[in-house]
Amino acid sequence: MPYRQLDDLPAVILAAGEGSRLRPYSLEVPKCLMELEPGVRILDFILERVRGAGLKRIYIVARRGVSKLIREHVGAEVEVIEADLDSFENLYSMGLAARRIKGKFLVLMSDHIFELALLKAVLERVRNADADEAFIVCLDREPAILEAEEGLKLRIEADRIVETGKSLEPLYGIDTGIIFCNESAQKYIEEALRRNGPKASIRDALNLAAADGRVGYVDVTGLLWKDIDTQQDLEKARSLYWKILKRELIRPSDGWVSRYLNRSISSTISLALYKRRLYISPNILSLLSFLVSVAGAFFLAFRSLLLGGILVQASSIIDGMDGEIARLYKRSSRLGALLDSFLDRLADLSIIGGIIFALWPLNFLLAIASILASANTILVSYITHLLQGAGVEVESIRRIPVTRDVRLFVIFAAALLNVLDLALYFLAFAPFLYYIAGVVLAGRALRQEAIQPSIKSGRVPWPQIPRHMIPIKEALSELVGRLLKFIVAFLILRLLTPVLSGFTLIELGESALTSTHVLLVLEMLIVIYFGYAILSSVRKLADAIAVRLVSKVGATKETIKRIFLDLTYAVLGLIAWVYATNLAEIPLIGEAVSKLVMAAAAIFFFITLYRLGKRIYRVFADAYDRMMEKLARKLSHE
């Protein structure tokens, strides 16, 4: 389905459930009209994301007695389909919509909240949907244990859903409640209704299509969503609502520093202001960011590097708040975007001016770097707009660390370390990687428009020969083989070290580069190369082991595998930290490289531990709370 046709794809929201587990509240209003925050109902939240994804044709299937209330709430832009029965299941609601639309449509549940990225992932998959897929469901490979218990489990073979059911083991994951229905989906819907009547569920239609190999999926693991069935679910959804808002403040064009540092600070402040309904004009925030940048440039110019660096980084954080406040209050404007971009360029030039003043007088190389750095503050943004204007997706090259947030962070770090000249060289020459990548990306995009591939990518050659080796045996064999190769290579190098060490290769003033240093670097390269290969084998082994643990632990295969891998990564981080001390022996750069590697290994170790703890808490927190509740009841009873 071409992208331009997605805005014509109908979205169907099923809101005909009774909400029995939310009584007595659901006796007064339907579940979808309950609030996530004052003034924001669940249905409002869903509609905002549907419209944010570009979908304009929206239908809501509602039960008798509440359809009028929902119709009054959503207005004339949304068509409400009233169910003609009093007792039925969700497939009957889907069937009513299918008969009305008679074509492709997207199904959403009125009691599921989700982040916009999840819906966009589905639409991206729909855009490339194979013609024979009747349904495309969303797969969460890492749900919480209680979500896995109650959710619709999916069984996968050869990248297709082959069975669904609530009684299945949560081996592969669960459905998140957003389903794309192709034209061919209607025959499976009608067949399931014919067999089971109004009591048929969506699961019945999916299983009929799965038996024909016509159910695909899109992996949305890691994206936020929540099914609301009980009062406890509603409380958790209200907490998740703020997490979704915070995550949605991150833009696809954000650089590394903005995504992982600045946004964590700026979005927290923006959400705190929004919760208290303290509105600050985004234009005022843009101006404030500019003034803080100018102040930072002033202090850098007069060698107050600590204060100047802090102000530069603070301006980078504040710079993200103007867009966040505009999106939260839905007051974005073209004038605001223009003002923000203009002030950003002026701020960048003032900061580079401050650095030049601090380093004056300049040698020839620094003078060239100053000119290039000044030009690059404008050219990076200019190239980005040129690519976007040509219809080229720039998200991939925005990962190259030359975006504005990264440039300001480099200046901040250089100011703290008193190496402003290195920051100037970075600003002058690093952006050329961005320009080259942009030209390559544009060339690929133009070639893809001109050439339509005749062979479908990813297809395996025919006939496909079945593999006879057991997956866990294959993974073990591969792991043992790579471990043996590593041991042999390491032993050979160690045996040659006494023979080849001690020879001077290059005189470097008072120090010298010797063969011992070369052997040390070679040893490090062997460790990195085989370490990566061994880690790849460990990933396969973890996948095989996780399958065996699903029934015992209750979590999905993906959850167990990632917990195992996070532990492995943490151990590797510690090894790298210990090993980096040897690099200090290399002359001139050894001490700096050693400290850099140790810092990176330490950061990697703590990030991995944080991610591990977060994953364990998210998956097992409900089970832990339930266990504590049972224990408390038992003790109270006794």
Protein Blocks (a to p, Z undefined) as FASTA:
>chain_A
ZZklmmmpccdddfkbgolmmcfklmmpcfklpcfbghiafklmmmmmmmmnopabdcdd
ddehjlmmmmmmnommbccdddfbfbdcfklmmmmmmmmnopadddddfkbccdfklmmm
mmmmmmmpcfklmbdcdddfbbcfklmmmmccdddeehiafbdcfkbccfkoccehiacd
dfklmmmmmmmmmmnommbcfklmmmmmmmnopaccddfehiacdddfbfmlmmmmmmmm
mmmmmmmmpcfklcfklmmmmmmmmmmmmmmmmmnopacdfklmmmmmmmmmmmmmmmmm
nopaklmmmmmmmmmmmmmmmmmmmmmnopacfklmmmmmmmmmmmmmmmmmmmmmmmpc
cdfklmmmmmmmmmmmmmmmmmmmmmmmnopafklmmmpccbfklmmmmmmmmmmnopak
lmmmmmmmmmmmmmmmmmmmmmmmmmmmmpccfbdghiacddddddfbdfklmmmmmmmm
mmmmmmmmmmmmmmmmmmmgoiafbdghjbccdfklmmmmmmmmmmmmmmmmmmmmmmmm
mmmmmmmmmmmnopafklmmmmmmmmmmmmmmmmmmmmmmmmmmpghjlmmmmmmmmmmm
mmmmmmmmmmmmmmmmmmmmmmmmmmmmmmmmmmmmZZ
